[in-house]
Amino acid sequence: MKKALITGITGQDGSYLTELLLEKGYEVHGIIRRSSSFNTGRIDHLYNNPEILNKKLFLHYGDLVDTSNLNRLLEKIEPDEIYNLAAQSHVKVSFEIPDYTAQVDALGTLRFLDAIREVGLRKVKFYQASTSELYGKVREVPQNEETPFYPRSPYGVAKLYGYWIIVNYREAYDIFASNGILFNHESPRRGETFVTRKITRAASRIAAGLQQVVTLGNLNAKRDWGYAPEYCEGMWKILQHNTAGNYVLATGESHSVREFTNLTFQNIGIELEWSGKGEDEKGKIKSIDLDKAKSLIDYSSKRDLFSFKFTSELKTGDVVVAVDPNYYRPTEVDLLIGDAAKAEKEVGWKAETKFEDIVQLMIKSDMEKVLKRGF
């Protein structure tokens, strides 16, 4: 039985990767930060299963800013594979807490690599969660493993250090350490402060009469959006390859925040029309299709309440999307689109789930949560 150690196990990627590795027969160990409140929501279905917890899944308190803790955990667990997914991963927030972002995202990776050396885990395979934000002010389109980097945020800069320290330790100490340069990947488990989940959650609340408007930043920003569970399988495939390397995981398609917003509302029967420019741009209701919205809902007992809210509180002309310059980044990344040809050729990975299907999965999940819980 292989042992895997995952940092960031309670995050979107960590939860999907945990499920994948358990299905493949791994013993999975996860590092979680000590908190005054429970933050295991994404893995509660595993954590609360007596057939899994402390038999196949083990959780340990730790933090990437604590070197001695990392050493002790590696000595105790002796993992075959390490997936370093923990990070301060919100780009906008990184401008507000740049020092902490660097401590975790940059130096945290260095601490881990040094811990591997000090403990003497010569055969361990290490996966570093890198990011398309490395490309920032893009030098070419699409971006691949050879594209020059130009990060545009403290998050991107910190991840750039993490990327290069992986390369350096791989070459200097012959550590099997790979970078996965993952472009945006979404799912119903995406954090609510990330723009995609912010949009789908807000749209479901607007349809249910619990919210009036969602405020966004740069509607023109374009991203390459894939499906998170597939990208987690890509992480695993990267570590199964016979040599370590750097790999882009992406769909090869790019869509704007405005497109994502339009499609989200279309899935619940709301057609938007846009007016104004820049900070004054608004998204208004052009038409409402109640039947289309109801077809998305599985909780039939809630449909009457939903119908009432939808028909009585929403009308054509209502503003449901607004722009707030507070959500602009100090330095914007306008276009990201990846070329994953190397990953397909060398590790057999290719994105399969379409953009439209990802949006529908997310809005459907949030609609059901809103109608089930009432918030």
Solvent accessible surface area in square Angstrom, and as a share of the most:
residue,aa,sasa,rsa
1,M,165,0.74
2,K,92,0.39
3,K,64,0.27
4,A,0,0.00
5,L,0,0.00
6,I,0,0.00
7,T,1,0.01
8,G,22,0.21
9,I,0,0.00
10,T,24,0.14
11,G,24,0.23
12,Q,14,0.06
13,D,25,0.13
14,G,1,0.01
15,S,0,0.00
16,Y,27,0.10
17,L,0,0.00
18,T,0,0.00
19,E,40,0.18
20,L,32,0.16
21,L,0,0.00
22,L,26,0.13
23,E,143,0.64
24,K,84,0.36
25,G,41,0.39
26,Y,10,0.04
27,E,30,0.13
28,V,0,0.00
29,H,14,0.06
30,G,0,0.00
31,I,11,0.06
32,I,23,0.12
33,R,138,0.51
34,R,171,0.62
35,S,42,0.27
36,S,124,0.80
37,S,75,0.48
38,F,191,0.80
39,N,66,0.34
40,T,10,0.06
41,G,58,0.56
42,R,77,0.28
43,I,0,0.00
44,D,50,0.26
45,H,97,0.43
46,L,15,0.08
47,Y,72,0.27
48,N,106,0.54
49,N,49,0.25
50,P,100,0.63
51,E,115,0.52
52,I,26,0.13
53,L,44,0.22
54,N,99,0.51
55,K,124,0.52
56,K,95,0.40
57,L,0,0.00
58,F,51,0.21
59,L,38,0.19
60,H,23,0.10
61,Y,128,0.49
62,G,10,0.10
63,D,36,0.19
64,L,8,0.04
65,V,66,0.38
66,D,55,0.29
67,T,59,0.34
68,S,61,0.39
69,N,18,0.09
70,L,1,0.01
71,N,29,0.15
72,R,140,0.51
73,L,14,0.07
74,L,1,0.00
75,E,104,0.46
76,K,149,0.63
77,I,3,0.02
78,E,108,0.48
79,P,5,0.03
80,D,62,0.32
81,E,3,0.01
82,I,0,0.00
83,Y,0,0.00
84,N,4,0.02
85,L,23,0.12
86,A,24,0.19
87,A,35,0.27
88,Q,22,0.10
89,S,49,0.31
90,H,39,0.17
91,V,18,0.10
92,K,46,0.20
93,V,50,0.29
94,S,0,0.00
95,F,54,0.23
96,E,115,0.52
97,I,72,0.37
98,P,65,0.41
99,D,103,0.53
100,Y,79,0.30
101,T,0,0.00
102,A,40,0.31
103,Q,58,0.26
104,V,10,0.06
105,D,3,0.01
106,A,7,0.05
107,L,60,0.30
108,G,0,0.00
109,T,1,0.01
110,L,43,0.21
111,R,40,0.15
112,F,0,0.00
113,L,0,0.00
114,D,41,0.21
115,A,1,0.00
116,I,1,0.01
117,R,95,0.35
118,E,118,0.53
119,V,37,0.21
120,G,40,0.39
121,L,26,0.13
122,R,139,0.51
123,K,191,0.81
124,V,4,0.03
125,K,55,0.23
126,F,0,0.00
127,Y,0,0.00
128,Q,2,0.01
129,A,18,0.14
130,S,7,0.05
131,T,11,0.07
132,S,2,0.01
133,E,12,0.05
134,L,0,0.00
135,Y,0,0.00
136,G,1,0.01
137,K,97,0.41
138,V,37,0.21
139,R,122,0.44
140,E,75,0.34
141,V,86,0.49
142,P,61,0.38
143,Q,0,0.00
144,N,42,0.22
145,E,25,0.11
146,E,148,0.67
147,T,4,0.02
148,P,79,0.49
149,F,43,0.18
150,Y,89,0.34
151,P,25,0.16
152,R,64,0.23
153,S,5,0.03
154,P,34,0.21
155,Y,18,0.07
156,G,0,0.00
157,V,83,0.48
158,A,4,0.03
159,K,7,0.03
160,L,38,0.19
161,Y,86,0.33
162,G,0,0.00
163,Y,9,0.03
164,W,134,0.47
165,I,24,0.12
166,I,0,0.00
167,V,14,0.08
168,N,76,0.39
169,Y,19,0.07
170,R,44,0.16
171,E,132,0.59
172,A,61,0.47
173,Y,76,0.29
174,D,117,0.61
175,I,7,0.04
176,F,36,0.15
177,A,0,0.00
178,S,0,0.00
179,N,0,0.00
180,G,0,0.00
181,I,0,0.00
182,L,10,0.05
183,F,1,0.01
184,N,36,0.18
185,H,23,0.10
186,E,2,0.01
187,S,0,0.00
188,P,28,0.18
189,R,60,0.22
190,R,38,0.14
191,G,14,0.13
192,E,86,0.39
193,T,97,0.56
194,F,45,0.19
195,V,55,0.32
196,T,2,0.01
197,R,17,0.06
198,K,47,0.20
199,I,1,0.00
200,T,0,0.00
201,R,72,0.26
202,A,5,0.04
203,A,0,0.00
204,S,0,0.00
205,R,45,0.16
206,I,1,0.00
207,A,0,0.00
208,A,7,0.05
209,G,24,0.23
210,L,68,0.34
211,Q,53,0.23
212,Q,152,0.67
213,V,53,0.31
214,V,2,0.01
215,T,49,0.28
216,L,3,0.01
217,G,10,0.10
218,N,39,0.20
219,L,5,0.03
220,N,95,0.49
221,A,7,0.06
222,K,87,0.37
223,R,13,0.05
224,D,0,0.00
225,W,5,0.02
226,G,0,0.00
227,Y,44,0.17
228,A,0,0.00
229,P,37,0.24
230,E,31,0.14
231,Y,0,0.00
232,C,1,0.01
233,E,64,0.29
234,G,0,0.00
235,M,1,0.00
236,W,51,0.18
237,K,50,0.21
238,I,0,0.00
239,L,0,0.00
240,Q,60,0.27
241,H,39,0.18
242,N,127,0.65
243,T,81,0.47
244,A,27,0.21
245,G,10,0.09
246,N,24,0.12
247,Y,3,0.01
248,V,0,0.00
249,L,0,0.00
250,A,4,0.03
251,T,42,0.24
252,G,39,0.37
253,E,75,0.34
254,S,29,0.19
255,H,27,0.12
256,S,7,0.05
257,V,10,0.06
258,R,55,0.20
259,E,72,0.32
260,F,1,0.01
261,T,0,0.00
262,N,38,0.19
263,L,36,0.18
264,T,0,0.00
265,F,0,0.00
266,Q,56,0.25
267,N,17,0.09
268,I,0,0.00
269,G,6,0.06
270,I,1,0.00
271,E,69,0.31
272,L,16,0.08
273,E,79,0.35
274,W,62,0.22
275,S,51,0.33
276,G,49,0.47
277,K,178,0.75
278,G,47,0.45
279,E,97,0.43
280,D,103,0.53
281,E,17,0.07
282,K,72,0.31
283,G,0,0.00
284,K,64,0.27
285,I,1,0.00
286,K,119,0.50
287,S,52,0.34
288,I,56,0.29
289,D,68,0.35
290,L,45,0.23
291,D,112,0.58
292,K,97,0.41
293,A,0,0.00
294,K,59,0.25
295,S,88,0.57
296,L,15,0.08
297,I,1,0.00
298,D,92,0.48
299,Y,75,0.29
300,S,78,0.50
301,S,102,0.66
302,K,64,0.27
303,R,79,0.29
304,D,119,0.62
305,L,95,0.47
306,F,0,0.00
307,S,21,0.14
308,F,124,0.52
309,K,49,0.21
310,F,0,0.00
311,T,82,0.47
312,S,65,0.42
313,E,85,0.38
314,L,17,0.09
315,K,135,0.57
316,T,85,0.50
317,G,44,0.42
318,D,31,0.16
319,V,53,0.30
320,V,1,0.00
321,V,1,0.00
322,A,13,0.10
323,V,16,0.09
324,D,36,0.19
325,P,59,0.37
326,N,114,0.58
327,Y,101,0.38
328,Y,77,0.29
329,R,47,0.17
330,P,94,0.59
331,T,49,0.28
332,E,36,0.16
333,V,1,0.00
334,D,93,0.48
335,L,52,0.26
336,L,0,0.00
337,I,29,0.15
338,G,2,0.02
339,D,47,0.24
340,A,17,0.13
341,A,60,0.47
342,K,66,0.28
343,A,0,0.00
344,E,84,0.38
345,K,177,0.75
346,E,72,0.32
347,V,20,0.11
348,G,47,0.45
349,W,6,0.02
350,K,120,0.51
351,A,19,0.15
352,E,119,0.53
353,T,33,0.19
354,K,119,0.51
355,F,12,0.05
356,E,91,0.41
357,D,70,0.36
358,I,2,0.01
359,V,0,0.00
360,Q,85,0.38
361,L,71,0.35
362,M,0,0.00
363,I,0,0.00
364,K,61,0.26
365,S,22,0.14
366,D,4,0.02
367,M,0,0.00
368,E,31,0.14
369,K,62,0.26
370,V,6,0.03
371,L,7,0.04
372,K,122,0.52
373,R,140,0.51
374,G,48,0.46
375,F,115,0.48
